[in-house]
């Protein structure tokens, strides 16, 4: 909203300095929604970060505990390692235990944008089949008040797309997507995040939370890549980007998981066209299916090509991607692999010198 009024905020000014770009260019791109600067008004120790394909490619590190393993101390250590090795953003994907206190501790130590996936906490609190619209909004409100800078919302997975995914070899591999698909099938109702989207936008606008529009139907193997289900959801994400921009809420779009090298360019360009060039935040892509334990290499290859063809941020993949919860060394390996991938793409794009 400030950028549209040609008001240069401290965040816009800082990003321009770091990226060595004119302030007017950053402001123009933010106003258009082609660059986002996730910066919740309550995240007090945040160092601003610009995300957009015209800027240096950013990388995200996923951390967080599960109901079966890890603890707040271990997640704090992972956060320190991710920051030390250069993660530009961090996502807390905690699914059990003291989720609120873990996130609060992370926010105190996290100087980069912190993201979450609210459906994880909603299900941890209320169960996978019993949550309501009011509970969804309450959790999003609490996370926004805490200072979360961006949230993954799987609002593009509509009920009519579920049968398309069930034809696949691997169906729905996104945890958030699977939870919502099961909820819709059992309740025989539309996606509650889609139906409550205007209310979600109101919360995000108040706290300046950036929405990361989740790809609940991302392909989980090469056989499912670039299929009807994936692209149907992408069309809806394009609609949601427009609604975000109309509500003066920043928005990113999340992209595919398993994609062969020869389909990466098509996927990047398709998102740019359908989603109004909103920053594309991609997982990998993982370019082969047969290397569990080495997915930081496999996905790094895909991430490098994705960034070269226009992805704005890469979600790291660790050696444990298909095996279990990453430990501290897995986090280090994932961050390093993806920093290298991002740097290689930026050199080729002439955004960064060797």
PyMOL commands that set and color helices and strands:
alter all, ss='L'
color gray80, all
select helices_A, chain A and resi 3-5+10-19+23-32+72-84+99-109+118-126+133-146+159-166+175-187+192-195+197-207+222-224+228-246+261-274+295-308+328-348
alter helices_A, ss='H'
color red, helices_A
select strands_A, chain A and resi 58-63+89-92+113-116+150-153+210-213+251-255+280-283+313-315
alter strands_A, ss='S'
color yellow, strands_A
deselect
rebuild
show_as cartoon
